Structure formats: C-alpha cells, structure tokens
Amino acid sequence: MDQIKSVSAAAPGRGGGAVLVAVSLILAGCASTASFAPPPLPTPQTFSGQPEAKGSVGAVGWRDFFQDPQLRGLIETALADNRDVRIAAARLDEARAALRIESAALYPSLDGVATSTRGRTPADLSITGRAQTGGEYRSVLSAGWEIDFWGRLRASRQAALQQYLATDEARHAVATSLIAQVAGRYLLEREYEERIALARRTVASREESLRILRRRYEVGAGSKLEMTQAQTLLAQARTAVEALDQDQAVNRHALAVLVGRPVEMASGPLQLSEVGPDLPLPAGLPSELLVNRPDVIAAEHRLRAANANIAAARAAFFPNITLTAAGGTASAQLDGLFKGGSQAWSFTPSLDLPIFDGGRRDANLDLSLARRDIAVADYERTVQGAFRDVADALVQRRQLAARIADARDMLAALQERARLADLRFANGRSTYLEVQDAQRDLFETEQALVQLRRGYLTSGVALYAALGGGAGDDASFPPPHQTLKEPAR
C-alpha cells in the first residue's frame, strides 16, 4: 500500500518521473513473484528416533506398497467409483475452466456484428422541416485488445494457474486419503475374520467342555457349579462371536461406501500374518514432505496464487491501455451494403487512468495482502500437521511392535497356564474356577493380539499416507522395494 501511494508522491510536476517509478515498481513486483520461495520449514530437521535413510516410502506407488491382490482390486475400484474422487475431479475441471477464462484475457477478441436500424424523425426535429424515415445497415468485424503493460492480466492468469495446480494436488490428497481409508477398512475386515475364527474355535471347545461336565454332573461325578461355570464360558464366547459379526457387518458397509459399490470379500479367513514379513518403512527427511505430500504442495500453490493476486492488485493502480478497431461496410439501404464506397472503419485507442474510486483499489490490495498472510499461515500449519502425522505414525509403529512382542510372550504363558489348569482339574487338584479364569484370560489375550497386529499394519498405512504415498499411480523414482508388512514373529 505504501509503495503504491509513493508513486503519486514521487512526481514533483513531471509525469516522466512517476512513470519511471511505476515501471520500476512493477518490474520489482514481477521479479519478486518469479523468484518466489516458500517459507522455511517450521519443523525439526529430522524425525525423532528415526534413523537416517535415503528416500522415503512415500515415493513408492501404492501398487508396489500393497501386496494383497484383493486389496489392490478394492483400491482400484474405489479410485474409479468413490464419490469424493468424482467431486475432486469435477473441481479440477472447474479450475481448468477458470484458468482458460483468465488466459483468454491475454489475447485479442474478434467479433463479427451485423446491425439494421430503422427510425422516423418528426418534422419539428428534422433539419428539412419535414418528417423523415430512414435506416442504417452495418456489417462490421471488430477487434479489441487490452495491452497488459503492467502485468495485471498475466498475474491474474498466474493466480488461476496456481489455483488449478492446487486443485490438482487436492485431488491427489483425496486419493491418498481414500487409499489409506480403504486399506484400513480392509485390514479391519481381516482382523474380524481372524477374531471370529478364534472365537468360533473357542465356542466349539467350550461346547465340548460343557458336554463333558454336564455328563459328569448327571452321573454324580461333578458338581452343578462346575457345569454352570462351563455354561458361562460358552455364553461369553457366543456373545463375542455375535458382537464380532455385528462389527464386521458395519465395517463392510463402511468399506462399500468408500469403494463406491457393494463389496464381495473373498472367502476367509485370511490371517493377518499372511500379509507378509516385516520390512522397515523409511520416513526420510521432513523436507521430503514438500515433494511427496499433496496437501503441502497444494498449500504452496495457494501461497503462490496469493502472491500473484497481490501483483494483479498492484497493477490495477496503473492505467489500462485498450486498442479497439472495427472495419466493415455501412449503408442507408440494404442493397447498398456491399457496393463500392460503403467501406467504414474506426480505430479507438483508450487509456483508463484511475483517479478516484472511493478506495476500492486500496481495499483490493489490502485484501490480497491479508489473503497472502492467511496463505502463509495455512502453508506453515499444513507442514506442521504433516510432520505431526509422520511423527505420530512412527511412535505408534514402534510402540505397537513392542506391545506385540509382549503380548506374544503373555499368550505363550497363558496357553501353558490353561494346559496346567486343565491337568489340575482333571486330577482333582483344583476347581473348575481355575480353568475358567485361565481360559477367559487366554481368549482375551488371543483377541487382543490380533487387534495389536492389525493396529501395527494400520500404523504402516498411516505412515505411508502421512508421507504422501499413493498420491500418484506409481512412483517416478522408487527406492529399494518396500511393502506393507507385519513384524516378524
């Protein structure tokens, strides 16, 4: 604002000085726009607890990252049929059309116009003192062109281009999020399949235990308390199966919405361990988020668009130069429109010099500056959010791996405990309550271990998405082959 106002103050009676100042200001503004650089990263230089690695798993295409064929098919279908993806694609078409509109302003316009006019002049207005009726016929080809001397139109086109690129990256961000959601729901489906299989095996085992204890009670070799304890264990297992069936149905409904059509899952169960052995997923450096993560790239494009809008707002303070020319034929009679001597032409250069507009141009520049500040803060917030997403996924991945190892040790101990409790009860050295407690703890730990393993795989998906993975079809420079895996047993 102060720079613009200084232009008028810098001309002590000589227009040439003002013009030179104006030209230098515009050139400086264009140079600053061309040499634009995003703000420095408001994040640490490395991810905490992450060893240095060349490249990031975020550069790997999703077809290489996800190895399960059924999951690949679901992702492909989702990218084609999901409604959010369709909306994002339509918004990209919208941004492309806006860019074409701004680009068209840089070129001359050419119009062909044919007009016919008939009119009557009353006697008291006629030069001859008599009423007259006459007409005029014209056939004109006109052209108009605004000379973009100050770069306003080019700046507006640059802003539209950056908005288009930001919209394209937003579409990639939608695809990345969709891929992560589909993979997460698919892993949850695999978890339910495995937990239901465990629960049904438990139901079958407890039905057999109840049959034996009922028979012992009937022949007087056992107590009714032991039989009711076995009935309680069986009811708990059946309730668990019913709850898991309900949760699985809800998850499949959510997966169908993501995919965009009803989902037909392959016959299971497919163990989570069948996804494959564990491999490290390098996060790389925070600076790679600027290359791979689409929402960060989109925020940078929005910042560039805001800078271009400032340049356009500054250029609006200077005159607009427009050239308009028309050539054709004109005649008072239709049959004389194309006779010799009917040629007509006009050339109208115009200079629109802003003098007073009630502060509209000043307000427009202030608006552009404020939006640039918003874009800077939005860019920095997006980078910080991306860093946090990666850091959280890395912590979850490390902690879940440790918890899985502890849960496996606990499961082995509980399996031995259940075996010994069965032996003690069979030999009459303990009550069935001890067997009941051992089996209940064993069942809960089996279920919890499956949940932890699914959580670990989901954390790998979250890390991949947080690093910008899946934004494109395939990576242009894939690092050593990485894939979504479970920790080794």
Secondary structure, DSSP 8 states (H G I E B T S, - for coil): -HHHHHHHHT-SS-HHHHHHHHHHHHHHHHHHHHT------SS-SS-TT----SS-GGGS-HHHH---HHHHHHHHHHHHH-HHHHHHHHHHHHHHHHHHHHHHTTS-EEEEEEEEEEEEE-GGGSTTSS-EEEEEEEEEEEEEEEE-TTSHHHHHHHHHHHHHHHHHHHHHHHHHHHHHHHHHHHHHHHHHHHHHHHHHHHHHHHHHHHHHHHHHHHTTSS-HHHHHHHHHHHHHHHHHHHHHHHHHHHHHHHHHHHHTS-----SS---GGGG----------GGGHHHH-HHHHHHHHHHHHHHHHHHHHHHTTS-EEEEEEEEEEEESSGGGTTSTT-EEEEEEEEEE-----TTHHHHHHHHHHHHHHHHHHHHHHHHHHHHHHHHHHHHHHHHHHHHHHHHHHHHHHHHHHHHHHHHHHHTTSS-HHHHHHHHHHHHHHHHHHHHHHHHHHHHHHHHHHHTTTTSSSS-SS--S---------
